[in-house]
Amino acid sequence: MKPICVGCMKHPEELSEYVDAATEEGTTPDEYVMKEEGTYNRENGHFLCTPCYWRAGCPSSPRGWKAP
């Protein structure tokens, strides 16, 4: 399942924060999001990039918030 930010509907390779981090880690933007993005939902591939997470009010949960 291809990761997508459910705030801006962009894929990791369209977001410089993930392109840059993946380059530093020697991986792909998709792999980086799946491994490192705290909002990533493995069930549906959804996540929120940093600007969208801020716009959403920085949601949190005692068990860790995942994008719906």
C-alpha positions in Angstrom: 0.0 0.0 0.0 1.4 3.4 -1.1 1.8 5.9 1.8 -0.2 9.1 1.4 -0.6 12.2 3.6 -4.4 12.4 4.2 -4.1 16.2 4.8 -2.6 17.3 1.5 -3.0 14.1 -0.4 0.7 14.0 -1.3 2.9 10.9 -1.5 6.3 10.9 0.4 8.3 11.5 -2.8 6.4 14.8 -3.2 7.4 16.1 0.2 10.9 17.4 0.7 11.0 16.5 4.4 10.8 12.8 3.5 12.9 13.0 0.4 15.7 14.7 2.4 15.4 12.3 5.3 15.3 9.2 3.0 18.4 10.4 1.1 20.3 10.8 4.4 19.2 7.3 5.5 19.9 5.7 2.1 16.4 4.6 1.6 13.3 5.6 -0.4 10.8 8.2 0.9 8.1 5.6 1.1 10.3 3.3 3.2 11.3 6.1 5.4 7.7 7.1 6.1 6.7 3.4 6.8 9.6 3.0 9.2 9.9 6.4 10.9 6.7 8.5 10.6 4.9 8.3 13.9 1.5 9.1 12.4 1.8 6.3 9.7 -1.2 3.9 9.8 0.0 0.5 8.5 -3.6 -0.6 8.0 -4.3 1.9 5.2 -1.1 3.7 4.4 -2.3 7.1 5.7 -0.1 9.6 7.6 0.2 13.3 8.2 3.2 15.3 7.0 4.5 17.9 9.5 2.5 20.9 8.2 -0.7 18.8 8.0 -0.1 17.5 11.5 0.2 21.0 12.8 -3.0 22.1 10.9 -4.8 19.1 12.5 -3.9 20.5 16.0 -1.1 18.0 16.7 -3.4 15.1 17.7 -2.0 12.7 20.2 -3.1 9.6 22.1 -1.6 7.7 25.1 -1.0 4.8 22.7 0.3 7.0 19.9 -1.9 8.7 17.3 -2.2 7.2 13.8 -3.8 8.9 10.8 -7.3 7.6 10.1 
